[in-house]
Amino acid sequence: MDDTTGIIHEHAGDPIGAKMGMWLFLLSEVLLFGGLFLLYSVYRYKNPADFHHASRELDVLLGTLNTLILLTSSLTMALSVSATQKGNRTLSTWLLMATLFLGLLFLMNKGFEWTAKIDHGIYPSSPTLLARGKGDVLFFGLYYVMTGLHGLHVLAGVVVLAVMLRFVRTERVHQGRFIPLENSGLYWHLVDIIWIFLFPLFYLIA
C-alpha cells in the first residue's frame, strides 16, 4: 500500500514544502495508474470484441452508484476543508464523518460486486475464466488488478481521513493549521478522479 504518512504530517512552519511534497506524491500516483491505463488501451485495441463482451457482464447500475458515492464524497471532503478554514470545527467534523461513511460504502459495494463475480467462477486463473477467450482473460485480469489497486487507495484514504477526523476533533488541525487536512483532501480527490476513468473503461466500453 502507498506510503501516506506524508499526507498526515505537515512540515513545521513550511506549508509550501508540505504542499509540494503532496503534489509530487500525487504525480507518482498518476504515473502508476497512467501506465495501467496505457496497458489497458493496448489490450483493448488488440481484443475489441472480447473486451466488449466481457464488459457486458459487469453491473453498470452498481458501478454508477459507486461513481455517485465517490463524487458526493469529494463534495463533502471539499466542504470539510472549507469549514475548517472558516473555523467551523463542528461542521468540518460532520462532513469528514460523511466522507468516511461514503468511502466505506464504496468499498462495501465493491466487495459485493467482487463476491458476485467470484461466486460465478470469474476470477484470475479460475478454470471458468481460463476456458474462455484470451480477451476475456485479459479484461478480467485488468479489472481485478486496477479496481483492486484503486480499492486499496480508497482504503488508505479512509485510514488517513479517520486520522484527520481525530485531529480536527482534538484541534490539532484548525483554522490556523489546515494543510494536513487539505493534503488529505487532495489525495481523496485523486482517488475519485481515478475512478471516473475506471468506470467508463470497464462498465461503459462500446
VMD Tcl script that draws the C-alpha trace (Angstrom):
set ca {
  {0.00 0.00 0.00}
  {1.14 3.53 -0.72}
  {3.06 5.48 1.90}
  {0.51 8.06 3.06}
  {2.44 9.37 6.03}
  {3.37 12.47 4.05}
  {-0.31 13.29 3.76}
  {-0.79 13.31 7.52}
  {2.29 15.16 8.65}
  {2.99 18.76 7.80}
  {6.49 20.23 7.86}
  {6.58 22.62 10.80}
  {6.45 26.19 9.57}
  {6.69 25.08 5.94}
  {3.22 24.77 4.40}
  {4.62 25.34 0.90}
  {7.00 22.40 1.32}
  {4.15 20.23 2.58}
  {2.02 21.09 -0.44}
  {4.88 20.49 -2.86}
  {5.57 17.12 -1.29}
  {1.91 16.22 -1.65}
  {1.82 17.19 -5.31}
  {4.92 15.09 -6.01}
  {3.27 12.14 -4.29}
  {0.12 12.62 -6.38}
  {2.24 12.78 -9.52}
  {3.72 9.37 -8.72}
  {0.19 8.00 -8.36}
  {-0.83 9.48 -11.70}
  {2.17 7.82 -13.34}
  {1.29 4.47 -11.76}
  {-2.30 4.47 -12.97}
  {-1.33 6.11 -16.24}
  {0.83 3.07 -17.03}
  {-2.09 0.75 -16.26}
  {-4.44 2.80 -18.44}
  {-1.93 2.55 -21.28}
  {-1.70 -1.21 -20.84}
  {-5.49 -1.44 -20.87}
  {-5.65 0.60 -24.10}
  {-3.17 -1.69 -25.86}
  {-5.01 -4.87 -24.89}
  {-8.38 -3.38 -25.75}
  {-7.09 -2.37 -29.19}
  {-5.97 -5.95 -29.81}
  {-9.14 -7.59 -28.40}
  {-12.06 -5.17 -29.01}
  {-14.80 -7.80 -29.38}
  {-13.78 -9.80 -26.30}
  {-13.47 -6.66 -24.18}
  {-16.93 -5.53 -25.29}
  {-18.44 -8.92 -24.48}
  {-16.75 -9.18 -21.08}
  {-17.77 -5.66 -20.04}
  {-21.45 -6.60 -20.52}
  {-21.08 -8.93 -17.52}
  {-20.33 -6.10 -15.10}
  {-23.09 -4.46 -13.08}
  {-23.47 -0.99 -14.64}
  {-26.04 0.06 -12.03}
  {-23.69 -0.75 -9.16}
  {-20.81 0.94 -10.96}
  {-22.94 4.05 -11.48}
  {-23.95 4.04 -7.82}
  {-20.32 3.85 -6.74}
  {-19.48 6.74 -9.06}
  {-22.19 8.89 -7.45}
  {-20.95 7.87 -3.99}
  {-17.39 8.96 -4.70}
  {-18.46 12.21 -6.39}
  {-20.57 13.04 -3.33}
  {-17.65 12.18 -1.05}
  {-15.45 14.63 -2.97}
  {-18.02 17.34 -2.28}
  {-18.22 16.58 1.45}
  {-14.41 16.47 1.63}
  {-14.05 19.87 -0.04}
  {-16.73 21.35 2.23}
  {-14.97 19.93 5.29}
  {-11.72 21.66 4.34}
  {-13.62 24.89 3.71}
  {-15.36 24.63 7.10}
  {-12.02 24.18 8.86}
  {-10.57 27.19 7.06}
  {-13.55 29.22 8.31}
  {-13.08 27.97 11.86}
  {-16.24 25.82 11.96}
  {-14.89 22.70 13.68}
  {-18.30 21.09 14.27}
  {-19.35 21.29 10.62}
  {-15.96 20.07 9.46}
  {-16.24 17.06 11.78}
  {-19.67 16.08 10.46}
  {-18.56 16.46 6.85}
  {-15.48 14.34 7.47}
  {-17.66 11.66 9.04}
  {-19.89 11.76 5.96}
  {-16.85 11.36 3.70}
  {-15.64 8.39 5.73}
  {-19.07 6.77 5.57}
  {-19.23 7.21 1.78}
  {-15.74 5.76 1.37}
  {-16.70 2.69 3.40}
  {-19.95 2.38 1.43}
  {-17.96 2.38 -1.81}
  {-15.72 -0.41 -0.51}
  {-18.73 -2.42 0.66}
  {-20.40 -2.17 -2.76}
  {-17.17 -3.14 -4.49}
  {-16.90 -6.12 -2.16}
  {-20.42 -7.24 -3.11}
  {-19.55 -6.91 -6.79}
  {-16.33 -8.91 -6.48}
  {-18.09 -11.58 -4.42}
  {-20.78 -11.99 -7.09}
  {-18.14 -12.42 -9.80}
  {-16.13 -14.90 -7.73}
  {-19.29 -16.91 -6.97}
  {-19.77 -17.25 -10.74}
  {-16.21 -18.51 -11.12}
  {-14.93 -15.30 -12.70}
  {-11.62 -14.50 -11.05}
  {-7.94 -14.64 -12.13}
  {-6.70 -18.13 -13.05}
  {-10.12 -19.72 -12.39}
  {-11.00 -22.74 -14.60}
  {-14.16 -20.96 -15.76}
  {-12.27 -17.87 -16.89}
  {-9.36 -19.77 -18.45}
  {-11.82 -21.75 -20.56}
  {-12.90 -18.52 -22.24}
  {-11.17 -16.40 -24.87}
  {-7.85 -14.66 -24.35}
  {-9.51 -11.25 -24.46}
  {-11.90 -12.18 -21.64}
  {-8.97 -13.35 -19.52}
  {-7.12 -10.09 -20.13}
  {-10.19 -7.96 -19.45}
  {-10.99 -9.53 -16.10}
  {-7.33 -9.67 -15.15}
  {-7.07 -5.92 -15.67}
  {-10.44 -5.41 -13.97}
  {-9.30 -7.11 -10.77}
  {-5.84 -5.51 -10.77}
  {-6.96 -1.95 -11.50}
  {-10.12 -1.86 -9.39}
  {-8.33 -3.75 -6.63}
  {-5.45 -1.27 -6.60}
  {-7.95 1.57 -6.60}
  {-9.78 -0.09 -3.71}
  {-6.54 -0.19 -1.73}
  {-6.15 3.53 -2.36}
  {-9.69 4.15 -1.12}
  {-8.92 2.10 2.00}
  {-5.72 4.09 2.57}
  {-7.73 7.28 2.14}
  {-10.29 6.13 4.70}
  {-7.50 5.49 7.21}
  {-5.97 8.91 6.57}
  {-9.34 10.65 6.90}
  {-10.01 8.81 10.16}
  {-6.75 10.27 11.49}
  {-7.79 13.71 10.20}
  {-11.13 13.35 11.97}
  {-9.31 12.76 15.24}
  {-7.01 15.72 14.55}
  {-9.95 18.03 13.85}
  {-11.83 16.91 16.96}
  {-8.75 17.42 19.16}
  {-7.91 20.71 17.38}
  {-4.55 19.51 16.13}
  {-5.99 20.65 12.80}
  {-7.76 24.01 12.94}
  {-8.26 27.30 11.14}
  {-4.62 28.26 11.52}
  {-3.22 24.82 10.65}
  {-5.28 23.10 7.99}
  {-2.63 21.93 5.50}
  {-2.73 18.27 6.67}
  {-6.48 18.18 6.06}
  {-6.11 19.98 2.74}
  {-3.46 17.47 1.60}
  {-5.69 14.60 2.66}
  {-8.45 16.14 0.57}
  {-6.17 16.31 -2.47}
  {-5.43 12.61 -2.09}
  {-9.13 11.81 -1.79}
  {-9.95 13.84 -4.90}
  {-7.28 11.92 -6.84}
  {-8.86 8.63 -5.77}
  {-12.21 9.90 -7.06}
  {-10.74 11.08 -10.36}
  {-9.10 7.72 -10.97}
  {-12.47 6.01 -10.51}
  {-14.06 8.43 -13.00}
  {-11.64 6.99 -15.59}
  {-12.04 3.37 -14.46}
  {-15.84 3.45 -14.58}
  {-16.30 4.09 -18.33}
  {-13.33 1.91 -19.30}
  {-14.75 -1.21 -17.65}
  {-18.50 -0.61 -17.40}
  {-19.39 1.53 -20.42}
  {-16.96 0.25 -23.03}
  {-18.52 0.26 -26.52}
}
mol new
graphics top color blue
foreach p $ca { graphics top sphere $p radius 0.5 }
foreach p [lrange $ca 0 end-1] q [lrange $ca 1 end] { graphics top cylinder $p $q radius 0.2 }
display resetview
